[in-house]
Amino acid sequence: MARRKQADASEQRTKFLGVQLTPKERGKLERAAEGEGISLSAYARQLLFRRQAAAEVVAETRRNPEAKALAGELRAIGNNLNQVARELNGTGTLRDWGELREVIGLHKRAFERVIAL
């Protein structure tokens, strides 16, 4: 591989990150990198930064108070649906079909809010 020219102002990789792997894990990564036609180091960087981008999206969602409230609401609606299903499965009948319609309506509205996020 050719050396960089002194005048090259692009950022150089000078920091090291060591990761302990089993021989099996290392071999798996080497084969995957070879299959991509790139070095093990370049392949590992791709994996790290692809995971980092996904983690940032998840972390951002966790910090979003609206998303947190919506997740709690969906859990509560799920509990209501489970109670309705338990009654229907246990007795074969449902006392209040209006309750089921109401819970399904809440669920639909919550999912519309999820899609809007």
C-alpha positions as CSV (number, residue, x, y, z in Angstrom):
1,M,0.0,0.0,0.0
2,A,1.4,3.4,-0.9
3,R,2.3,5.9,1.7
4,R,0.3,9.1,2.1
5,K,1.9,12.2,0.8
6,Q,3.0,14.8,3.3
7,A,0.7,17.4,1.8
8,D,-2.4,15.2,2.2
9,A,-4.6,17.0,4.7
10,S,-7.2,14.3,5.2
11,E,-7.7,12.9,8.7
12,Q,-5.4,10.0,9.5
13,R,-6.3,7.1,11.7
14,T,-3.9,7.4,14.6
15,K,-6.0,6.0,17.5
16,F,-6.1,2.3,18.3
17,L,-9.1,0.4,19.6
18,G,-8.4,-3.2,20.7
19,V,-11.1,-5.8,20.9
20,Q,-10.6,-9.3,22.4
21,L,-12.0,-12.1,20.3
22,T,-12.0,-15.9,20.3
23,P,-10.1,-17.5,17.5
24,K,-13.5,-18.6,16.1
25,E,-14.9,-15.0,16.2
26,R,-11.7,-13.7,14.6
27,G,-11.9,-16.3,11.8
28,K,-15.6,-15.5,11.2
29,L,-14.8,-11.7,10.8
30,E,-11.8,-12.4,8.6
31,R,-13.9,-14.6,6.3
32,A,-16.6,-12.0,6.1
33,A,-14.1,-9.2,5.4
34,E,-12.5,-11.4,2.7
35,G,-16.0,-12.0,1.2
36,E,-16.5,-8.2,1.0
37,G,-13.0,-7.8,-0.5
38,I,-11.8,-5.4,2.2
39,S,-9.4,-5.5,5.1
40,L,-10.4,-6.8,8.5
41,S,-9.9,-3.4,9.9
42,A,-12.1,-1.7,7.3
43,Y,-14.8,-4.3,7.7
44,A,-14.7,-3.9,11.5
45,R,-15.0,-0.1,11.1
46,Q,-18.0,-0.6,8.8
47,L,-19.7,-2.8,11.4
48,L,-19.0,-0.4,14.3
49,F,-20.3,2.7,12.6
50,R,-23.3,0.9,11.2
51,R,-24.2,-0.2,14.7
52,Q,-23.4,3.2,16.0
53,A,-25.9,4.8,13.6
54,A,-28.6,2.4,14.7
55,A,-27.8,2.9,18.4
56,E,-28.1,6.7,18.0
57,V,-31.7,6.2,16.6
58,V,-32.6,4.0,19.5
59,A,-31.0,6.3,22.0
60,E,-32.8,9.3,20.5
61,T,-36.1,7.5,20.8
62,R,-35.5,6.7,24.4
63,R,-34.9,10.3,25.2
64,N,-38.1,11.4,23.4
65,P,-40.7,11.9,26.1
66,E,-43.6,11.6,23.7
67,A,-42.3,8.2,22.5
68,K,-41.9,7.1,26.1
69,A,-45.4,8.1,27.0
70,L,-46.7,6.4,23.8
71,A,-44.9,3.2,24.7
72,G,-46.6,3.2,28.1
73,E,-50.0,3.8,26.5
74,L,-49.4,0.9,24.1
75,R,-48.5,-1.4,27.0
76,A,-51.7,-0.4,28.9
77,I,-53.8,-1.0,25.7
78,G,-52.1,-4.4,25.3
79,N,-53.0,-5.3,28.9
80,N,-56.6,-4.3,28.2
81,L,-56.6,-6.5,25.0
82,N,-55.2,-9.4,27.0
83,Q,-58.0,-9.1,29.6
84,V,-60.6,-9.1,26.9
85,A,-59.0,-12.1,25.2
86,R,-58.8,-14.0,28.5
87,E,-62.5,-13.4,29.2
88,L,-63.4,-14.4,25.6
89,N,-61.3,-17.6,25.7
90,G,-62.4,-18.5,29.2
91,T,-66.1,-18.1,28.9
92,G,-66.7,-18.3,25.1
93,T,-68.6,-15.0,25.3
94,L,-67.9,-11.4,25.9
95,R,-69.9,-9.3,28.3
96,D,-69.3,-6.0,26.5
97,W,-68.5,-5.8,22.8
98,G,-68.4,-2.0,23.1
99,E,-65.3,-2.4,25.4
100,L,-63.5,-4.4,22.8
101,R,-64.3,-1.9,20.1
102,E,-63.1,0.9,22.4
103,V,-59.8,-0.8,23.1
104,I,-59.3,-1.5,19.4
105,G,-60.0,2.1,18.6
106,L,-57.4,3.2,21.2
107,H,-54.9,0.8,19.7
108,K,-55.5,2.2,16.2
109,R,-55.1,5.8,17.3
110,A,-51.9,5.0,19.2
111,F,-50.4,3.3,16.1
112,E,-51.3,6.3,14.1
113,R,-49.3,8.4,16.5
114,V,-46.4,6.0,16.2
115,I,-46.4,6.3,12.4
116,A,-46.6,10.1,12.7
117,L,-43.4,10.1,14.9
